[in-house]
Amino acid sequence: TSAGKTDITSLSVSLTPHYTTSKLWITGLVSIGQEYDACQNVHIDVNGTEVGMGDAASSRTRAHSGIGYLNENQDEYSMHGIPVNWIHSPSSTSAQTVKLQLSQTDSSGTSAYINRSNMDQNYAWQGRYVSTLTVFEVSA
């Protein structure tokens, strides 16, 4: 786990490219629920190095994707699908382990939930969802 980042359980894939010129197409979706007053960030880690993150700008958080602050209590019932889509060039035929990680921008101690809402009550409108990670080798 990188500093401030937590591996998302079951969202990890390992593969070995056939050619040094191959690219990895990393795609998926993280279904997340969170408490209000939080900002969740999704990161792509390949063999311990973060890839596919936004540009550096002042003290802003760099991540692949994420969701911003939710300031109303009713948002605790909400779910958000955070997309992941990146082409990575490992330039190697060694094994590549791709994993998705989650970080939180604020320090208020709020929680994030994968595949369920924060409230997770037994109502039809309180669904359970799926998160995915797929990695394709694209020969070049």
N, C-alpha and C positions, 0 to 999 in steps of 0.2 A: 504494500500500500504506500503510495506517495504521500508526502506530508499534506494533511488536511483532506485527503481523498480516501474513500472507502470503496473496496471492490463490491460490485453488485453481484450477489450470489447467483450462480448459474448463467451469468452473461460473460462467458469466457470461451474462446475457441482457439485450438492449436492446429496448425497445418505447416507442411513443409513445401515451399515452392519448388517446382521442377526446374526453373531457369532463373538465372540472376537478373534477367530482364523482365520477369513477371511482376505484375502489380497485384495488390490485394484490394479487392472492392469490399469495404466494410459497410454493412448496412443493418439497420434494425430500428427498434422503437422501444423506449423505456416508458412504461405506464407508471405514473407517479401521483401520489396524493401527498399533501403536506399540511402542516398547521399554518395558520395565517402568520403574517409578519416573518416570512422566510423567503429565501431565494436559493433554489437548487440548481446545481450545475452538473452536466454530464461530461465526462472526459473519456477519451480513447487512449488506452495504454497498449503499446506494442513492445514486448520484451523489456518492460521497465521504463520506456520513454514515451512521454505524452506526444501524440500527433494530432493533427487536425484541429488546432485551437485558433481562436480569434487573435487578431493583432493586438500587440501591446499598446496601451494608451493610458498614461498616467497610472493611477492606482486601481484601475478597473480589473475585474477578474477575467482571466483568460480561460476559456473552456470551449468545447465543441458546440454545445447547445445547452439550453436550460429554460427555467421559468422564473419570472420575477416575483416581487413581493405580492402577496395576497393580503389585503387589509381588512377584509370583512369576515365575520364568523361563518357565514354561509359558505364561504369558499372552502371550509374544512370538509365539506361533503364532495368537493369537486375532484375530478381526475384529469390528468393532463398527459397527452402522448407526446413525448419528446423524441423527435426523429434523430437518427444517426445515419450519416452517409458520407463516406470518405474514400478516396483512392490513395493507397499507400504504396510507396516503392521501396521495398526492403533491400534491393540489390544484393540478395543473398539466397542461397539454397539451404540455409540452416532453418531449423524449426522456428516458427513465429507464433507467439502466444498473444492473442488480441483479447483484451478485457475492457469492459466498461466500468467506470468508477463514478462515484457521486461525491460532490462536495457541497458545502453550505456556505454562502457568502457572509451571512450575519453571524453573530456570536451569541444569540439569545437562547441557544439550547433547544430550539424547536426540532421536531423530528420530520423525517420524510418516510414515506411508505411505498414500497414497490408492489404493484398489482392490486392495490386497494386504496380507498380513501382514508383520511385520518379518522373519521368518525366510524366507518365500517359497521354500520348498524344493519340489522336484519330486515331490510326493506327491499322491494323489487328494484327501486331506483338507486340502491347502493350496490353497484356491481363489483364484480371481481374481474380483472383483466389479465392480459398476457404481455410480457416483455420478450423481445426477440433480439438475437444477434446472429447474423449470417456473414460468413467471410468466403468470398469466391476468389480463386486464383484466376487472373486474366493474363494469358500469355501475350507477350509483346514481341 
